[in-house]
Amino acid sequence: MLVYLSGTVLHHGVGYIIVEQSGVGYKVSLPENVAHEIHESTHLYIHEVIRDSERELFGFTSIEQLELFWKLIAVSGVGPRSAQKIVYADAVDRVKSKIMAGDLTSLTNVPGVGKKTAQKIILELKGALADEPDVAALDADAVDALVGLGYSVRDAEAALSGIEAESTEDRIRTALKGMGR
């Protein structure tokens, strides 16, 4: 399954871009406003949906967006298109805060999300999002570095939580020592 794609933007379409990587063009679904902001080369996090008759790639500009998307599509009745619209409705932290606060109005303002679906999202994700470590409190660069070394995002966040160090490099070293036990 594709999770990351880096390449040159060949074409901007309505709600998608085509990214060329190693001679292969990938059609990546993105909200129209985001698709037109991406120029020349790009780095996207990807969710691949495989159906009987087609494959579809949904693009995200950050790993946090992709992880929120995964949580949303795990909710019964929330499809990938609606989940992507919710993720891009606002900054990830604000979307999470609105879900945890039970803000039904902000979710129903997203095109394609009705009242019942919004209620289901709030009911199922409210507790799950509250249990997450605060990524803002963690060093995002340190998390990315540990993920780049092959650790899962959850393991990286868990290893970095509670570590107080002067620099990102020190946090990474301390986390790696803790993970190596």
N, CA, C and O of each residue as an XYZ file, in Angstrom:
724
protein
N       0.844     -1.180      0.000
C       0.000      0.000      0.000
C       0.883      1.235      0.000
O       1.855      1.322      0.750
N       0.532      2.188     -0.851
C       1.259      3.453     -0.901
C       0.921      4.306      0.316
O      -0.241      4.383      0.717
N       1.924      4.944      0.903
C       1.703      5.832      2.034
C       2.397      7.179      1.813
O       2.042      8.168      2.455
N       3.365      7.224      0.927
C       4.110      8.457      0.695
C       4.466      8.532     -0.778
O       4.815      7.527     -1.397
N       4.375      9.733     -1.332
C       4.686      9.934     -2.742
C       5.404     11.264     -2.906
O       4.950     12.295     -2.409
N       6.513     11.229     -3.597
C       7.301     12.421     -3.855
C       7.569     12.476     -5.348
O       7.978     11.481     -5.947
N       7.343     13.623     -5.943
C       7.596     13.709     -7.373
C       7.272     15.070     -7.945
O       7.093     16.047     -7.217
N       7.199     15.115     -9.261
C       6.943     16.338    -10.000
C       5.471     16.391    -10.404
O       4.912     15.401    -10.876
N       4.854     17.549    -10.216
C       3.457     17.721    -10.602
C       3.399     17.945    -12.114
O       3.961     18.907    -12.638
N       2.704     17.031    -12.802
C       2.566     17.136    -14.255
C       1.309     17.888    -14.665
O       1.288     18.574    -15.687
N       0.251     17.750    -13.848
C      -1.037     18.316    -14.241
C      -1.888     18.628    -13.017
O      -1.892     17.882    -12.038
N      -2.611     19.752    -13.092
C      -3.600     20.107    -12.071
C      -4.976     19.907    -12.693
O      -5.300     20.531    -13.703
N      -5.784     19.040    -12.091
C      -7.147     18.847    -12.549
C      -8.113     19.375    -11.513
O      -7.700     19.954    -10.508
N      -9.390     19.179    -11.751
C     -10.409     19.607    -10.800
C     -10.482     18.554     -9.693
O     -11.050     17.479     -9.886
N      -9.904     18.870     -8.538
C      -9.917     17.947     -7.410
C      -8.828     16.893     -7.438
O      -8.897     15.918     -6.690
N      -7.828     17.067     -8.282
C      -6.723     16.104     -8.315
C      -5.484     16.720     -8.960
O      -5.557     17.737     -9.650
N      -4.352     16.075     -8.715
C      -3.124     16.394     -9.436
C      -2.536     15.083     -9.945
O      -2.840     14.012     -9.419
N      -1.706     15.174    -10.954
C      -0.969     14.003    -11.420
C       0.486     14.233    -11.063
O       1.097     15.218    -11.478
N       1.034     13.306    -10.285
C       2.413     13.395     -9.813
C       3.237     12.325    -10.518
O       2.898     11.142    -10.481
N       4.319     12.750    -11.157
C       5.211     11.823    -11.839
C       6.364     11.471    -10.911
O       7.043     12.342    -10.368
N       6.563     10.176    -10.747
C       7.666      9.700     -9.918
C       8.275      8.497    -10.612
O       7.593      7.492    -10.808
N       9.535      8.577    -10.984
C      10.251      7.499    -11.673
C       9.551      7.063    -12.953
O       9.471      5.870    -13.246
N       9.048      8.021    -13.709
C       8.432      7.709    -14.995
C       6.996      7.218    -14.924
O       6.423      6.848    -15.949
N       6.402      7.208    -13.737
C       5.018      6.757    -13.575
C       4.195      7.931    -13.056
O       4.620      8.640    -12.144
N       3.007      8.133    -13.646
C       2.115      9.203    -13.211
C       1.049      8.674    -12.264
O       0.381      7.684    -12.563
N       0.893      9.332    -11.126
C      -0.103      8.943    -10.124
C      -1.148     10.049    -10.003
O      -0.808     11.214     -9.797
N      -2.425      9.675    -10.134
C      -3.505     10.637     -9.930
C      -3.829     10.642     -8.438
O      -4.198      9.616     -7.866
N      -3.684     11.815     -7.818
C      -3.891     11.948     -6.379
C      -5.061     12.906     -6.146
O      -5.020     14.060     -6.572
N      -6.100     12.421     -5.469
C      -7.257     13.260     -5.150
C      -6.922     14.207     -4.013
O      -6.426     13.800     -2.963
N      -7.206     15.481     -4.248
C      -6.987     16.541     -3.264
C      -8.112     17.552     -3.411
O      -8.681     17.683     -4.495
N      -8.445     18.271     -2.345
C      -9.403     19.359     -2.505
C      -8.861     20.357     -3.532
O      -7.652     20.570     -3.623
N      -9.754     20.957     -4.293
C      -9.358     21.832     -5.394
C      -8.414     22.955     -4.966
O      -7.425     23.230     -5.645
N      -8.724     23.608     -3.828
C      -7.875     24.712     -3.389
C      -6.471     24.240     -3.031
O      -5.506     24.967     -3.268
N      -6.333     23.049     -2.470
C      -5.025     22.500     -2.109
C      -4.272     22.072     -3.367
O      -3.069     22.307     -3.485
N      -4.983     21.440     -4.307
C      -4.352     20.963     -5.546
C      -3.704     22.115     -6.316
O      -2.626     21.952     -6.886
N      -4.354     23.264     -6.331
C      -3.812     24.389     -7.101
C      -2.703     25.133     -6.368
O      -2.003     25.941     -6.977
N      -2.527     24.879     -5.077
C      -1.428     25.486     -4.324
C      -0.122     24.726     -4.515
O       0.952     25.261     -4.242
N      -0.208     23.484     -4.981
C       0.982     22.642     -5.140
C       1.578     22.884     -6.525
O       0.896     22.735     -7.538
N       2.849     23.255     -6.557
C       3.521     23.559     -7.814
C       4.789     22.721     -7.948
O       5.399     22.334     -6.952
N       5.168     22.452     -9.168
C       6.393     21.768     -9.559
C       6.618     20.446     -8.841
O       6.174     19.409     -9.335
N       7.291     20.442     -7.696
C       7.530     19.170     -7.010
C       6.731     19.139     -5.708
O       6.393     20.179     -5.142
N       6.437     17.924     -5.251
C       5.616     17.789     -4.054
C       5.999     16.550     -3.265
O       6.607     15.618     -3.790
N       5.635     16.559     -2.013
C       5.780     15.421     -1.118
C       4.417     15.245     -0.459
O       3.960     16.136      0.258
N       3.774     14.129     -0.687
C       2.438     13.900     -0.140
C       2.362     12.581      0.610
O       3.008     11.600      0.241
N       1.564     12.574      1.669
C       1.224     11.335      2.349
C      -0.041     10.827      1.676
O      -0.937     11.609      1.360
N      -0.114      9.540      1.459
C      -1.141      8.960      0.594
C      -1.926      7.871      1.318
O      -1.378      7.103      2.109
N      -3.224      7.825      1.027
C      -4.038      6.670      1.411
C      -4.580      6.088      0.116
O      -5.194      6.792     -0.686
N      -4.347      4.798     -0.081
C      -4.767      4.113     -1.296
C      -6.045      3.328     -1.024
O      -6.103      2.512     -0.104
N      -7.066      3.584     -1.833
C      -8.326      2.847     -1.734
C      -8.411      1.932     -2.955
O      -8.361      2.392     -4.096
N      -8.537      0.642     -2.700
C      -8.616     -0.335     -3.787
C     -10.022     -0.903     -3.822
O     -10.480     -1.520     -2.860
N     -10.700     -0.689     -4.937
C     -12.040     -1.226     -5.149
C     -11.976     -2.225     -6.293
O     -10.941     -2.371     -6.943
N     -13.077     -2.904     -6.533
C     -13.119     -3.901     -7.602
C     -12.667     -3.340     -8.945
O     -11.883     -3.968     -9.657
N     -13.161     -2.170     -9.282
C     -12.905     -1.637    -10.615
C     -11.868     -0.521    -10.675
O     -11.506     -0.079    -11.765
N     -11.387     -0.059     -9.532
C     -10.447      1.057     -9.562
C      -9.598      1.154     -8.299
O      -9.886      0.553     -7.264
N      -8.557      1.927     -8.438
C      -7.702      2.310     -7.308
C      -7.742      3.825     -7.243
O      -7.755      4.503     -8.271
N      -7.761      4.349     -6.025
C      -7.797      5.798     -5.875
C      -6.818      6.187     -4.771
O      -6.727      5.529     -3.735
N      -6.094      7.265     -5.020
C      -5.134      7.780     -4.056
C      -5.657      9.101     -3.491
O      -6.017     10.008     -4.241
N      -5.693      9.198     -2.155
C      -6.096     10.419     -1.479
C      -4.840     11.026     -0.874
O      -4.104     10.349     -0.157
N      -4.589     12.312     -1.162
C      -3.359     12.953     -0.735
C      -3.527     13.873      0.462
O      -4.574     14.488      0.661
N      -2.450     13.948      1.260
C      -2.410     14.803      2.452
C      -1.033     15.434      2.543
O      -0.033     14.823      2.165
N      -0.988     16.652      3.044
C       0.287     17.369      3.101
C       1.073     17.084      4.378
O       2.239     17.467      4.475
N       0.457     16.416      5.366
C       1.182     16.081      6.595
C       0.750     14.709      7.108
O      -0.338     14.228      6.792
N       1.602     14.101      7.886
C       1.293     12.801      8.484
C       0.138     12.931      9.478
O      -0.646     11.996      9.641
N       0.030     14.071     10.137
C      -1.071     14.290     11.093
C      -2.414     14.261     10.376
O      -3.385     13.708     10.892
N      -2.470     14.857      9.187
C      -3.700     14.822      8.399
C      -4.055     13.385      8.028
O      -5.210     12.974      8.142
N      -3.055     12.626      7.584
C      -3.294     11.237      7.189
C      -3.783     10.403      8.367
O      -4.695      9.591      8.213
N      -3.191     10.592      9.535
C      -3.606      9.822     10.711
C      -5.034     10.168     11.145
O      -5.789      9.281     11.544
N      -5.404     11.440     11.070
C      -6.783     11.828     11.376
C      -7.732     11.215     10.348
O      -8.812     10.741     10.703
N      -7.337     11.223      9.095
C      -8.119     10.597      8.022
C      -8.364      9.119      8.330
O      -9.486      8.633      8.193
N      -7.310      8.403      8.748
C      -7.464      6.980      9.079
C      -8.473      6.782     10.203
O      -9.267      5.842     10.168
N      -8.444      7.656     11.194
C      -9.411      7.548     12.292
C     -10.832      7.804     11.791
O     -11.774      7.119     12.192
N     -10.974      8.781     10.923
C     -12.302      9.122     10.406
C     -12.893      8.001      9.555
O     -14.076      7.689      9.686
N     -12.085      7.390      8.682
C     -12.646      6.328      7.830
C     -12.930      5.051      8.612
O     -13.627      4.163      8.121
N     -12.395      4.954      9.826
C     -12.702      3.799     10.679
C     -14.109      3.921     11.266
O     -14.663      2.933     11.749
N     -14.689      5.119     11.229
C     -16.047      5.336     11.722
C     -17.023      4.843     10.664
O     -16.930      5.234      9.500
N     -17.952      3.991     11.061
C     -18.946      3.439     10.143
C     -19.735      4.566      9.474
O     -20.251      5.457     10.150
N     -19.823      4.520      8.155
C     -20.588      5.520      7.415
C     -19.763      6.694      6.916
O     -20.291      7.560      6.218
N     -18.484      6.744      7.258
C     -17.623      7.829      6.785
C     -16.711      7.270      5.695
O     -15.851      6.428      5.950
N     -16.920      7.757      4.487
C     -16.103      7.318      3.357
C     -14.870      8.174      3.202
O     -14.725      9.195      3.874
N     -13.971      7.760      2.310
C     -12.723      8.498      2.142
C     -12.908      9.931      1.644
O     -12.165     10.821      2.061
N     -13.874     10.173      0.768
C     -14.077     11.538      0.266
C     -14.537     12.471      1.392
O     -14.018     13.577      1.544
N     -15.513     12.012      2.174
C     -15.996     12.831      3.294
C     -14.899     13.039      4.327
O     -14.731     14.144      4.843
N     -14.154     11.982      4.631
C     -13.078     12.080      5.619
C     -12.027     13.087      5.169
O     -11.535     13.872      5.980
N     -11.678     13.073      3.880
C     -10.686     14.020      3.376
C     -11.211     15.452      3.480
O     -10.463     16.366      3.826
N     -12.491     15.646      3.181
C     -13.081     16.988      3.301
C     -13.032     17.480      4.747
O     -12.757     18.653      4.997
N     -13.300     16.583      5.698
C     -13.255     16.954      7.115
C     -11.833     17.338      7.511
O     -11.622     18.343      8.190
N     -10.861     16.536      7.087
C      -9.461     16.806      7.430
C      -9.023     18.178      6.918
O      -8.328     18.916      7.615
N      -9.437     18.510      5.695
C      -9.022     19.784      5.101
C      -9.941     20.944      5.474
O      -9.712     22.064      5.016
N     -10.965     20.720      6.284
C     -11.892     21.786      6.667
C     -11.209     22.855      7.515
O     -11.623     24.015      7.515
N     -10.164     22.460      8.236
C      -9.463     23.390      9.129
C      -8.117     22.751      9.480
O      -7.814     21.657      9.004
N      -7.322     23.409     10.293
C      -6.061     22.828     10.762
C      -6.374     21.562     11.564
O      -7.406     21.496     12.232
N      -5.511     20.579     11.506
C      -5.745     19.285     12.157
C      -6.066     19.450     13.639
O      -7.007     18.837     14.144
N      -5.289     20.273     14.334
C      -5.534     20.472     15.769
C      -6.922     21.038     16.027
O      -7.593     20.641     16.979
N      -7.350     21.964     15.181
C      -8.679     22.556     15.361
C      -9.787     21.559     15.044
O     -10.811     21.536     15.727
N      -9.592     20.730     14.010
C     -10.599     19.705     13.689
C     -10.730     18.742     14.862
O     -11.838     18.396     15.271
N      -9.593     18.313     15.399
C      -9.624     17.414     16.556
C     -10.307     18.072     17.748
O     -11.111     17.442     18.433
N      -9.987     19.340     17.995
C     -10.595     20.061     19.114
C     -12.105     20.161     18.951
O     -12.850     20.002     19.918
N     -12.555     20.426     17.728
C     -13.991     20.519     17.459
C     -14.686     19.182     17.687
O     -15.797     19.141     18.216
N     -14.041     18.096     17.292
C     -14.619     16.765     17.512
C     -14.684     16.478     19.006
O     -15.710     16.014     19.505
N     -13.590     16.753     19.729
C     -13.559     16.492     21.174
C     -14.547     17.383     21.924
O     -15.069     16.986     22.966
N     -14.809     18.581     21.406
C     -15.756     19.485     22.050
C     -17.197     19.155     21.680
O     -18.133     19.727     22.238
N     -17.374     18.228     20.733
C     -18.717     17.855     20.308
C     -19.376     18.914     19.437
O     -20.598     19.057     19.456
N     -18.582     19.656     18.676
C     -19.078     20.742     17.825
C     -19.736     20.163     16.570
O     -19.084     19.974     15.543
N     -21.015     19.890     16.672
C     -21.792     19.293     15.594
C     -21.888     20.230     14.392
O     -21.837     19.773     13.250
N     -22.024     21.512     14.631
C     -22.203     22.495     13.559
C     -21.009     22.534     12.616
O     -21.183     22.565     11.397
N     -19.795     22.533     13.168
C     -18.615     22.612     12.297
C     -18.493     21.378     11.416
O     -18.049     21.478     10.272
N     -18.882     20.215     11.930
C     -18.827     19.000     11.111
C     -19.916     18.982     10.049
O     -19.666     18.575      8.914
N     -21.120     19.420     10.403
C     -22.206     19.407      9.414
C     -22.026     20.506      8.363
O     -22.680     20.459      7.321
N     -21.161     21.487      8.606
C     -20.861     22.501      7.604
C     -19.963     21.964      6.494
O     -19.832     22.595      5.445
N     -19.342     20.804      6.716
C     -18.513     20.174      5.698
C     -19.450     19.530      4.675
O     -20.319     18.745      5.053
N     -19.290     19.847      3.381
C     -20.168     19.277      2.361
C     -20.159     17.738      2.397
O     -19.099     17.113      2.421
N     -21.348     17.151      2.401
C     -21.470     15.695      2.387
C     -21.543     15.056      3.761
O     -21.701     13.840      3.864
N     -21.429     15.849      4.818
C     -21.490     15.311      6.179
C     -22.812     15.762      6.809
O     -23.033     16.948      7.054
N     -23.679     14.783      7.062
C     -24.967     15.080      7.673
C     -24.908     15.011      9.185
O     -23.869     14.713      9.775
N     -26.049     15.293      9.798
C     -26.119     15.342     11.250
C     -25.820     13.982     11.889
O     -25.084     13.906     12.873
N     -26.390     12.912     11.331
C     -26.175     11.572     11.915
C     -24.706     11.157     11.807
O     -24.141     10.601     12.749
N     -24.099     11.429     10.667
C     -22.683     11.086     10.489
C     -21.822     11.896     11.441
O     -20.897     11.357     12.048
N     -22.112     13.172     11.579
C     -21.347     14.032     12.498
C     -21.478     13.532     13.937
O     -20.494     13.497     14.676
N     -22.690     13.148     14.331
C     -22.901     12.616     15.681
C     -22.101     11.335     15.891
O     -21.519     11.129     16.957
N     -22.072     10.478     14.875
C     -21.336      9.220     14.962
C     -19.831      9.476     15.105
O     -19.152      8.817     15.892
N     -19.324     10.439     14.338
C     -17.897     10.793     14.415
C     -17.559     11.275     15.816
O     -16.574     10.833     16.407
N     -18.367     12.174     16.344
C     -18.123     12.717     17.683
C     -18.180     11.607     18.725
O     -17.320     11.530     19.602
N     -19.180     10.759     18.630
C     -19.357      9.674     19.595
C     -18.170      8.707     19.585
O     -17.669      8.322     20.641
N     -17.724      8.319     18.388
C     -16.670      7.308     18.286
C     -15.254      7.855     18.465
O     -14.373      7.136     18.936
N     -15.025      9.117     18.095
C     -13.661      9.637     18.134
C     -13.354     10.542     19.319
O     -12.188     10.802     19.614
N     -14.373     11.016     19.989
C     -14.153     11.952     21.094
C     -13.151     11.404     22.107
O     -12.195     12.095     22.457
N     -13.347     10.194     22.575
C     -12.445      9.576     23.547
C     -11.103      9.205     22.950
O     -10.066      9.364     23.593
N     -11.122      8.707     21.709
C      -9.878      8.279     21.060
C      -8.934      9.456     20.842
O      -7.723      9.320     21.014
N      -9.475     10.604     20.467
C      -8.631     11.774     20.242
C      -8.122     12.354     21.552
O      -7.017     12.893     21.605
N      -8.915     12.248     22.604
C      -8.496     12.770     23.911
C      -7.346     11.953     24.486
O      -6.528     12.485     25.237
N      -7.272     10.656     24.142
C      -6.224      9.782     24.665
C      -4.894      9.940     23.945
O      -3.877      9.428     24.413
N      -4.882     10.650     22.801
C      -3.648     10.819     22.037
C      -2.670     11.713     22.786
O      -3.084     12.641     23.480
N      -1.376     11.441     22.650
C      -0.415     12.392     23.206
C      -0.500     13.692     22.414
O      -0.802     13.682     21.221
N      -0.233     14.797     23.079
C      -0.276     16.094     22.417
C       0.957     16.232     21.536
O       2.067     16.437     22.027
N       0.747     16.117     20.223
C       1.858     16.150     19.283
C       2.539     17.508     19.309
O       3.745     17.602     19.080
N       1.781     18.559     19.584
C       2.388     19.894     19.638
C       3.420     19.969     20.757
O       4.417     20.683     20.646
N       3.172     19.224     21.840
C       4.116     19.220     22.950
C       5.381     18.448     22.579
O       6.447     18.671     23.152
N       5.248     17.547     21.623
C       6.402     16.779     21.162
C       7.112     17.574     20.074
O       6.552     18.519     19.518
N       8.314     17.197     19.783
C       9.087     17.818     18.726
C       8.745     17.108     17.414
O       9.113     15.948     17.227
N       8.052     17.789     16.513
C       7.615     17.177     15.250
C       8.800     16.686     14.426
O       8.716     15.646     13.772
N       9.908     17.434     14.457
C      11.098     17.004     13.713
C      11.665     15.710     14.292
O      12.126     14.840     13.552
N      11.629     15.590     15.608
C      12.123     14.374     16.250
C      11.227     13.181     15.901
O      11.717     12.083     15.637
N       9.919     13.409     15.902
C       8.981     12.340     15.518
C       9.261     11.909     14.084
O       9.357     10.714     13.801
N       9.394     12.883     13.168
C       9.680     12.567     11.763
C      10.991     11.797     11.616
O      11.082     10.873     10.808
N      11.995     12.173     12.389
C      13.290     11.489     12.310
C      13.160     10.027     12.741
O      13.712      9.138     12.092
N      12.438      9.778     13.826
C      12.263      8.402     14.303
C      11.426      7.585     13.321
O      11.694      6.403     13.104
N      10.417      8.214     12.732
C       9.617      7.526     11.712
C      10.500      7.188     10.520
O      10.389      6.106      9.943
N      11.384      8.124     10.152
C      12.326      7.883      9.060
C      13.279      6.739      9.337
O      13.789      6.109      8.410
N      13.521      6.466     10.611
C      14.392      5.349     10.995
C      13.635      4.027     11.068
O      14.218      2.989     11.379
N      12.325      4.069     10.779
C      11.563      2.820     10.721
C      10.614      2.573     11.873
O       9.932      1.549     11.902
N      10.556      3.496     12.828
C       9.629      3.332     13.955
C       8.250      3.842     13.557
O       8.136      4.726     12.707
N       7.207      3.295     14.162
C       5.862      3.793     13.893
C       5.690      5.141     14.572
O       6.426      5.474     15.500
N       4.721      5.911     14.112
C       4.465      7.229     14.689
C       4.110      7.090     16.163
O       4.564      7.878     16.993
N       3.294      6.082     16.490
C       2.900      5.861     17.890
C       4.112      5.565     18.766
O       4.250      6.123     19.854
N       4.998      4.677     18.283
C       6.202      4.346     19.055
C       7.097      5.572     19.225
O       7.661      5.804     20.294
N       7.215      6.355     18.143
C       8.056      7.550     18.202
C       7.499      8.551     19.209
O       8.242      9.107     20.017
N       6.180      8.777     19.154
C       5.558      9.726     20.089
C       5.677      9.235     21.525
O       5.938     10.015     22.442
N       5.482      7.932     21.708
C       5.584      7.369     23.054
C       7.009      7.518     23.589
O       7.210      7.863     24.753
N       8.001      7.253     22.724
C       9.399      7.353     23.146
C       9.792      8.798     23.468
O      10.611      9.035     24.356
N       9.213      9.758     22.752
C       9.574     11.159     22.949
C       8.803     11.831     24.075
O       9.240     12.854     24.602
N       7.651     11.259     24.451
C       6.866     11.892     25.503
C       7.640     11.826     26.824
O       8.169     10.782     27.205
N       7.688     12.941     27.490
C       8.376     13.004     28.775
C       9.856     13.322     28.672
O      10.513     13.526     29.692
N      10.397     13.368     27.456
C      11.817     13.692     27.291
C      11.967     15.201     27.163
O      11.389     15.828     26.275
N      12.748     15.760     28.058
C      13.039     17.184     27.992
C      14.522     17.329     27.706
O      15.370     16.909     28.493
N      14.815     17.932     26.562
C      16.207     18.115     26.168
C      16.337     19.464     25.475
O      15.345     20.058     25.052
N      17.569     19.934     25.366
C      17.845     21.236     24.770
C      17.535     21.282     23.278
O      16.986     22.270     22.789
N      17.886     20.214     22.547
C      17.749     20.244     21.097
C      17.005     19.003     20.593
O      16.805     18.026     21.314
N      16.613     19.089     19.337
C      15.947     17.952     18.685
C      16.869     16.740     18.656
O      16.441     15.613     18.903
N      18.136     16.986     18.353
C      19.102     15.884     18.282
C      19.209     15.167     19.634
O      19.278     13.939     19.682
N      19.222     15.927     20.719
C      19.296     15.329     22.051
C      18.051     14.507     22.354
O      18.144     13.436     22.954
N      16.873     15.005     21.939
C      15.621     14.256     22.147
C      15.664     12.935     21.378
O      15.256     11.891     21.889
N      16.162     12.998     20.147
C      16.243     11.784     19.314
C      17.193     10.779     19.952
O      16.864      9.598     20.064
N      18.372     11.240     20.370
C      19.349     10.337     21.009
C      18.767      9.682     22.253
O      18.899      8.473     22.445
N      18.123     10.483     23.096
C      17.543      9.956     24.334
C      16.421      8.962     24.028
O      16.307      7.927     24.685
N      15.599      9.277     23.035
C      14.502      8.374     22.661
C      15.056      7.058     22.112
O      14.551      5.985     22.441
N      16.092      7.139     21.278
C      16.676      5.936     20.715
C      17.295      5.047     21.798
O      17.207      3.821     21.733
N      17.919      5.678     22.787
C      18.471      4.904     23.899
C      17.360      4.186     24.643
O      17.505      3.020     25.010
N      16.251      4.879     24.867
C      15.101      4.273     25.553
C      14.445      3.174     24.744
O      13.962      2.188     25.301
N      14.428      3.343     23.419
C      13.805      2.347     22.541
C      14.698      1.135     22.348
O      14.222      0.052     22.008
N      15.989      1.317     22.566
C      16.951      0.228     22.346
C      17.012     -0.774     23.472
O      17.685     -1.798     23.350
N      16.321     -0.503     24.571
C      16.373     -1.419     25.723
C      15.679     -2.709     25.447
O      15.634     -3.583     26.313
